[in-house]
Amino acid sequence: MRASAAGKTLPKCPTGIKGLDDVTFGGLPAGRPSLLCGAAGCGKTLFAMTFLVNGATLYGEPGVFMSFEERSHDLIENVASLGYDVEMLVADGRIAIDHVRVESAEIEESGDYDLEALFVRLGYAIDRIGAKRVVLDTIEALFSGFTDQAVLRAELRRLFGWLKDKGVTAIITGERGEGQLTRYGIEEYVSDCVILLDNRVLDQVTTRRLRVVKYRGSAHGTNEYPFLIDDQGISVMPITSAGLEHQTSSDVVPTGVASLDAMFGIGGFYRGSSVLISGLAGTGKSTFSASFADAVCKRGEKCLYFAFEESPDQIVRNMRSAGIDLQQHRDSGLLKFEAARPSLYGLEMHLARMNRDIEDFDPNAVVVDPISAFRGVQSEIHATLLRLADICKGRGITGIFTSLSLAADHVTESDRGVSSLMDSWISLTDVEASGERNRVLYVLKSRGMKHSNQMREYLLTDHGIHLIEPYVGAHGVLTGSARLAQEAAERDSAIERTQASARRHRDLSRKRATIERQIAEMHAMLQAEEEEAAMVREQEQVHEGVLTEDRVAMAAKRGAAA
């Protein structure tokens, strides 16, 4: 018995509203009434109508909308702003709208007063189209003339019981009360599910939030969740904290600048990583981002570009000066811009909007330019960026986040706080020398890979970004004209050394020739002396022979005389 009971799950009716079904772990309790309460303007009626439209179009469940305030044609016109063609659904018999006019002055309370006429009218509408979903909007209008709390409580319980008996999944809207969720404080107790909508204004910026107050028989998200209402419908941001269970990838994504790829040990970023590009104004943060987006689209992948300071057309025009043609990628559908002023929404609303855009476009890469445009409490900005980075990581999306640094401090406290969320951090800065400012970049960190620790000067040219080979002088890295002057000085010095060496070689050659000539002369003198000596010896030998012959002759003469 225990195993069987444990295996049972509460049947749920999906709303089809992005994020809400995640928060409620499947939707509203099927066949039971749910209370949707909140102050005026928080979106109760739009939520309820979205529940019916999605039921009719996505799940094949017809629905009945019974209004006690707005007339039928007013409802149809109001929800058309969300892109809903309710008039067609009514004509097809998939939705029935019934406006019940309730005038408190015409209601006379008595002991036998009940809602039997309402049950008959609602039951007829349900049976006529085979409705599975019902909306009652709003309950205060229905019970506006009641002053007897006992009768009110009894009729409320009877209404909720009747809806359960009909087996329809119902949403009943109610207005926010003083010190309690609803005006009467009874509906929240008899409802199986209570959802509170809030329209909060902080620093003149409105943020809509949703909270599931209770859900009988089911686990549910208990935090506040921002939600967005615009021409694309309703979407709820279900993520409230960053998880650490996302999958990682070893694939490499090029940066879009070949010489910058070489500064990373793997030749780029890891796919699904988060990259921070911080720097002073005018250092080219947007150009680096556009180069990355251009490289992504050239590989046939999709990139979603969130711009908070420039319009898409302005970005496209400016990047042409750097030889980057983003318009071709917009035309092909691979690049999509989403531009909005940071003051348009609160942080939560921006997060909800970006989450929805990411889900709809399903990009391979995301660019957020810049995150420093957000204003607010630093801890809230940090939490928002944490959740955005987690959304990207959870979907394997490579994220590029740019941040404007202050001139007084190239690495601000804001950058340091955000950097802990990032896998790679590239810092762009200006270096002043010889009366000019030149751009320099360096990689502060890149998790999971070795990377260059060099400071590299770079140029923003009409052919893109060009990194110059590092030139280190006696007092550090030289840039701009100082580097050019030093290189020229070294070239002159090299020329002087070459010329001096040539002079020494010529002098040595002349000296060698002189010495060789002197040696030749001395050799000739020696040879002449040797020849003269040989001649003297030869003459002496001849003379000696003659003397010998003379002596022999004289000796012969003396012998003959004797």
Secondary structure, 3 states (H helix, E strand, C coil): CHHHHHHCCCCEECCCCECHHHHCCCCEECCCEEEEEECCCCCHHHHHHHHHHHHHHHCCCCEEEEECCCCHHHHHHHHHHHCCCHHHHHHCCCEEEEECCCCHHHCCCCCCCCCHHHHHHHHHHHHHHCCCEEEEECHHHHCCCCCCHHHHHHHHHHHHHHHHHHCCEEEEEEECCCCCCCCCCCHHHHCCEEEEEEEEEECCEEEEEEEEEEECCCCCCCCCEEEEEECCEEEECCCCCCCCCCCCCCCEECCCCHHHHCCECCCCEECCCEEEEEECCCCCHHHHHHHHHHHHHHCCCCEEEEECCCCHHHHHHHHHCCCCCCHHHHHHCCEEEEECCHHHCCHHHHHHHHHHHHHHHCCCEEEEECHHHCCCCHHHHHHHHHHHHHHHHHCCCEEEEEEECECCECCCHHHHHHHCCCCEEEEEEEEEECCEEEEEEEEEEECCCCECCCCEEEEEECCEEEECCCCEECCEECCHHHHHHHHHHHHHHHHHHHHHHHHHHHHHHHHHHHHHHHHHHHHHHHHHHHHHHHHHHHHHHHHHHHHHHHHHHHHHHHHHHC
